[in-house]
Amino acid sequence: MMTIFKGKAYGSVNVGERGQIVIPAHLRKELNIKPGEQLMIFADHEKKIISMMHVRDFSALLERAGRVISKLEEHMPAEQKVSRK
């Protein structure tokens, strides 16, 4: 059997007239989501799954990925390195 979702279900939400949803209070508390904070929205169109993460966490993820890429590039031949200007 194929696994579609790994995690915990928090109930269902309704989509409002303007496409808005309300994240359940207990989930906002667990994830420390405060009013006015920005979240990144991701979608897997094939599986019809929407996921979110804090912008600050996404930024940290990109910074870590950049450091990993830089370390990998240190071991690459010069002609294979990509110029980042």
Steps between C-alpha positions, in 0.01 A plus 500: 500500500634844405546751781338832411542691824748472785394699802198572715150594382358810669146495367347678205467866407259691279617718216342845524367721221846657449684166513601542863531215747533509877779288650357326808600673826662189652718460190600869501599460865698179437686658208537841666323682215416857603255742333667693218780246443575395146481138388633344182239297311600193299284275285539154353255526211523132414403389853280809562686580824561846644765554768631804686804609699614818673688737266777522764538119496504498120767770499709297745456192279625694196800630695593147608458373144726780376771400748474135394523596133804719569675212678421265212630753248832514683559142383388553140725570204492871406332436162199339673440786743207731434566873509275683753493867402 
